[in-house]
Amino acid sequence: WITTEWFRYYVGELNSNDYIDVPAWFEFDGASVPNIFGIFIQKVEPDTIMSACLHDYLYIHRREYGRIKSDQIFLESLIIYNIPHFIKNKEYITWLIYMFKYILMYTGLFIWSWFVWYKIEKRVKALFTNMF
């Protein structure tokens, strides 16, 4: 997957001073879902693709947020991008189902993301070590 235009995500609240700009042409792999959860959550779904892109960008280019904060931003973005629609339309059962799905995604991400985080860190260190 590749973004075709840039987008901005405000962390915490709209128009906050803490925001993330994801550039156009950023390549990402969708939601990295372990096979065991594939029954419930697909790798690419309309309601999760923007959050997956944001999370991949944070892991690769904005490491100053750290792993845990990046994972929290992922959950926050899932909720911000999707939940207001269900509340506005009074689809409370759907809201509960999606909240369960997002919490499940976040839990899986939190448990397994340490592997990816440190794998990327190891590559970056190796790259800089070989350069000098």
Disulfide bonds with the S-S distance in Angstrom:
none
